[in-house]
Amino acid sequence: LGQRLMARDFDRQVAELQVRIAILNRYTALGTPVTEAVG
């Protein structure tokens, strides 16, 4: 996930950014601890 967009078309650039954001959100979700009540 580099700094530059590969797509030239604006709509494709928007889609590319949405894909990157989705990937980053997935990594963030994986790193979020899940708390459960014990007992």
C-alpha positions as CSV (number, residue, x, y, z in Angstrom):
1,L,0.0,0.0,0.0
2,G,2.2,2.8,-1.3
3,Q,1.5,6.5,-1.2
4,R,0.6,6.8,-4.9
5,L,-2.6,5.8,-6.6
6,M,-2.1,3.4,-9.5
7,A,-5.4,4.2,-11.3
8,R,-5.6,7.2,-13.6
9,D,-9.4,7.5,-13.7
10,F,-10.9,9.4,-10.8
11,D,-13.6,6.8,-10.1
12,R,-11.0,4.1,-10.0
13,Q,-8.9,6.1,-7.7
14,V,-11.9,6.4,-5.3
15,A,-12.4,2.7,-5.5
16,E,-8.7,2.1,-4.8
17,L,-8.8,4.3,-1.7
18,Q,-11.9,2.5,-0.5
19,V,-10.1,-0.9,-0.8
20,R,-7.1,0.5,1.1
21,I,-9.3,1.8,3.8
22,A,-11.1,-1.6,4.1
23,I,-7.7,-3.4,4.4
24,L,-6.5,-1.0,7.1
25,N,-9.8,-1.3,9.0
26,R,-9.4,-5.1,8.9
27,Y,-5.9,-4.9,10.4
28,T,-7.2,-2.5,13.0
29,A,-10.0,-4.9,13.9
30,L,-7.6,-7.8,14.1
31,G,-5.5,-5.8,16.6
32,T,-8.5,-4.8,18.8
33,P,-8.8,-6.9,21.9
34,V,-12.1,-8.6,22.6
35,T,-13.2,-8.3,26.2
36,E,-15.5,-10.9,27.7
37,A,-17.0,-11.0,31.2
38,V,-15.6,-13.9,33.2
39,G,-17.7,-15.6,35.9
